[in-house]
C-alpha cells in the first residue's frame, strides 16, 4: 500500500515538474522580443499571436491590419507564429530593404515551409525557394512580356465578347441581378485556361464544368479548407503534421491537366509561348521531378483565377455603389471605343481613370493582404543595433498600410483619384503593394491588369451596374479566410445600356 502511494506521489511530482518546465519554457520563448529589445504584440502562451487566425478566425487581411495598427510608431514589431518569433515590418524604407535592396537575405518564402510532403503545393513558383525559384522565375518570366501579352490579347477579347453575350441573354430588356464574384471567377478561369494552357474551358456558360468544379474545391469556404490554406500560408510548421495538401482533392485533376496538355502539345508540335511550352522546356532541360512540373500548372491556375475574378467583381460592385464614378468611367471607355473602334491592346493604355478604379479597389481589397518572406542569413538592420536572425519569418501587412490614414487620408473612402497622374506622386513608395514588391513581385501583374481593364471597358460600354435589394454595402467578409471572400457574394443589378434612359 505504502509502495503504491509513493508511486502515485512520484508520478504526480513528475507531472507537476513537467508542466512547470513546459510553462517556464513557453514563457521564456514568449519573452524573445523583450529580450532582444524589440516592441512586440502580447502573445497567447501556446498559439502566439496566431490565436486570432486559428481560434478567433479573423480574416488574414484584418489580422495583418490589427497587428500593423497595434505596432504604431515602430518600424517593426515582434509577433509569434505559434512558437516561432517573427517580425511584422511597418516602416516603408525597411520594407524596401527587405523586399528589394537586400533581397538576397530574404529571397525565400516563409509560407509552404521546408519538407518533401506535397510537392505540388510546395514546389511551385509561388511557394518554392532557391535555387529552384530562380530557375523557374527565369523560365516563366518571358510569358509575361509586352509582346506575349499582345499575342494572348485576342483570346482575352473573345472571352470578353462571350461574357457580354452571356450578360445580354440573361439580362433581357429590364436587366437582372448577378452574383459577380462567381461570374468573374468563372470568366477568369476561362481567361487563364485559354491564354496560359490553350484549353477552352467553357466556364462562363457551364458552371458545372470540371475545371470550375475543381476551382470551387480550391476556394470553397468550408472550415476545413480555410484552415488548410491558413496553415499553408501562415503556419507551415503544421503542414507535415496534419499532412495538408495545398491543392487538396484537386491534386489529381492538376496532374491530368498538366500531362494531357503536354502530350497534346508534343503531338501537334504547335508553339504558343505559353505555360505549357514552358513546362515542356523545363521537363526537357531541367532535372525536375514529375510533380514539380505539375506544381507549376497548379500555381498558374490557382494564383491567377481567384485574385483577378475577385478584383473585377469588387470593381463593378463599387461602380454600382458610386453611380457618378461609374458614369465618369463609362465616358472614358466610350471615348476610347469611339476613337479606336474596339478595345485594342494599345487603346487600353488610355483607360487611365478605369485603371485608377482598379488600383483603388486593390487598395481596399488586396486579394493577398499579407506578404511573407523568411530571413535566409543573419541581417543587420540598417541604422539599428539589431540583427534579424536566420530563419525568422517576416510579414508585411499590405492591408494595414493601405488603410493607414498617414499614407491614405480618409482610408475607407473609395476615391480612385488618389491614383490620378496629379496625385499619385503623393503615394509614398512601399505603402501600396497589392502585387507585392521586388524580385518576387506577382509575375502575372500585367496580365491581370490587362484582363481586368478589358472586362471593365466591355462592361461599361454595354451595361450599367445598379444597387439592388441583394447588394450589401459595406461587404461582409467570410471569417477565417486568407483572401477577400465576401460572405454573401457581390450582387448587383445589371441593365443593358440600350434600356437605360
Ligand atoms: C488582381 C490580380 C492579382 C493579384 C492582386 C496578385 C497578387 C500577388 C501577390 C501579392 C503576390 C506575392 C508577391 C510578393 O510576395 O511580393 C503574387 C505572387 C504571384 N502571383 Fe499574383 N496576383 C494576381 C494575379 C495573378 C495572375 C493572373 C497570375 C498568373 C497568371 C499570378 C501568378 C502569381 C505567381 C506565380 C506568384 C509568385 C511569384 C514568385 O514568387 O516569384 N498572379 N501575386
Boltz pocket constraint, residues with backbone or C-beta under 6 A from the ligand:
constraints:
  - pocket:
      binder: B
      contacts: [[A, 125], [A, 126], [A, 127], [A, 137], [A, 192], [A, 299], [A, 300], [A, 303], [A, 304], [A, 305], [A, 307], [A, 308], [A, 311], [A, 362], [A, 366], [A, 367], [A, 368], [A, 371], [A, 372], [A, 433], [A, 434], [A, 435], [A, 436], [A, 437], [A, 438], [A, 439], [A, 440], [A, 441], [A, 442], [A, 443], [A, 444], [A, 445], [A, 447], [A, 448]]
      max_distance: 6.0
